[in-house]
Amino acid sequence: MSEQKYAISQYPDVDAIYQQLDALVSQPLRPLKREAMQAVLEYYDSKCARSKQLTDEAKQIIPGGVQHNLAFNYPFPIAIEKAQDAHLWDVDGNRYIDFLQAGGPTMLGSNYAPLREKVFELLRSCGPVTGLFHEFELKLARLIQSYMPSIEMFRMLGSGTEGVMAAIRAARTFTKKKYVIKVGGAYHGWSDGMIYGLHVPGTGRLEAKGIPHGGTSATQEFFPNSLSALRRHLILNRVRGGTAAVILEPVGPESGTRPVPYDFNRKVRELCDEFGALLIFDEVVTGFRLGMRGAQGYFGVKPDLTVFGKCITGGYPMAGGVGGRADVVSCFAAGIGGTGERAYIGGTLSANPLSCVAGYYALKEMERTNAPLIAGKAGDRLTAGLQNIITRLGLPFVAYNQGSIVHLETSGVMLLDLHNPIRTLKELKPRKHMIEEMGAAYMANGLITLAGSRMYTSLADTDAVIDEALNRFETVLSCIEGVK
Ligand SMILES: Cc1ncc(COP(=O)(O)O)c(C=O)c1O
C-alpha cells in the first residue's frame, strides 16, 4: 500500500494551529448576533415540532430524553427518521448534511446499500447471534491483520470502551505493573479507570461521579504533548508499582482536537521501551478512517496493543475490539494454547456473526472504494473552504483537519485547561454555550456537526455536497457578532 492511500494529504502545521487556537482563546467570545440566534430558535419552534414532542415525551421515561451523548443538542434534540449516504432526515421531514456520522463509524456514508445487503444475507441464513463460533470471526481477524501487521492476534468485543478495558487488563496481566498513563483531556470510553482527566486536561477525578477512588487510583494523566511530564510519571512509577501501559489516540486527544507533532508517537514509543511499559494505540476513531493501515501505518509506529471501534463494523452494532502482540493478547485465553494466567473478558453479544460479517464487508468496501482517501479529500475541501470563509469574514476562528476528521473551533472551549484554573472555571460555561449555539445554528441551516465543533466526512461527501455545506456554513458565519 503506498503513502497516498492515507487520508492525510499533508500533515497539519501543528505549531501554527496552536498559535491560532491560543489567539482564539485569548480573545473575547464572538458568538452569533442575538437576532440571528433568535431566528435559529424560531427554526426549532416552527420546523421541529414533532422532534420536540417525541423527545419531551421521552424525558418522562428516558433520563434526559435521549440516550446518546451526541444527541443532547441545544435547544432540544431532534429525532431522526431516515439516513442515506450523506444525508439525514428528521421526523418533521427536514434534510441535513450529516457530518456527525454517528460519531465516526459510517465512513462509507449512512445506510450504505452494498453492506446492508451482506447483513441481510447473514440475517436470513443465521440470524444475528448464536453464541458459538462463526467463520466470519476468523475472516475479520485475518483481514485486520492483513492491514495492520502489529495485530498478531485479535479479539472482537462490544464497543471501544470494552476494547480499552480489555487492553488495559491485558497490559497489567502481562507486565504485572500497575499504572496506566493517559493524555489529559482524552476520551477513551467510560470505564471506571478512564474517567480521569476527561475533556479538560488536569481535571483528574472531576467527572468521576459514582466511581470509587480505587477505580481511578492507578490512572495518571499528563498534559497533552508534554513528553517531559510523561517521563516524570514513568520515572516515579518505577518505585511505586511500575507503568503497565501508556494509552493515547495517535492524532491527539478527542480525534486530534489537540493535535500532536508528527514525531510525538515515535517519541512515546521510545519512552515506553525505555521504561518497559506497553504502548496502547486507541484507534477507535483513526482505525481505517486514516487509511486501512490506521494511524499506526501513517505514523510508522508499532504499538503493542491497538483498540478498535466505530469503523470496524461500518456502523453496525457492536463495534469494538483489541489486538496486538500475541504474547500479550493470548492472556485472554485460558488453558490449552493460552498463557495459563487469564485476564477475564466476556460479553454475550461480543463477536456475534452480524458484527463480524458487517465488519468484514465494511472493511473490504472501504478498501475497494478507497473510502479513507476519498473521505480525506472531502475533509480537505471542507477545511479549505472553511478557512477561506473565516479569512474573508475576518473571524478569529480556526479550521484544520487530519483527513476526514475536520475541526472548526469557534469558542475554543476544547482548548481550556487547568494551567490557568481560575480563568478556565470562569470561561468554561460561556464558551461551552457558544458552541451549543453554533451547533444549533448549523443544524437550523441543514448541517449536523459533532458538538458544534467537529465533523467527520465520508465516501458519500461528493464535491457538490461539500460545496452546498460551505454555502450553509457561510450563511451561519456571516451572522457572527462584528461581521459587517
Ligand atoms: C478515541 C475513543 N476511544 C474510545 C471510545 C469509546 O468507544 P465506544 O463509544 O464504542 O465505547 C471513543 C468513543 O467515542 C473514542 O472516540
The ligand as an ORCA input file, in Angstrom:
! r2SCAN-3c Opt
* xyz 0 1
  C     -10.930      7.653     20.981
  C     -12.088      6.882     21.539
  N     -11.858      5.827     22.309
  C     -12.861      5.093     22.833
  C     -14.166      5.426     22.582
  C     -15.279      4.602     23.172
  O     -15.884      3.828     22.177
  P     -17.396      3.343     22.359
  O     -18.269      4.552     22.287
  O     -17.612      2.396     21.233
  O     -17.469      2.659     23.680
  C     -14.461      6.530     21.774
  C     -15.856      6.911     21.504
  O     -16.182      7.975     21.050
  C     -13.394      7.283     21.237
  O     -13.615      8.361     20.472
*
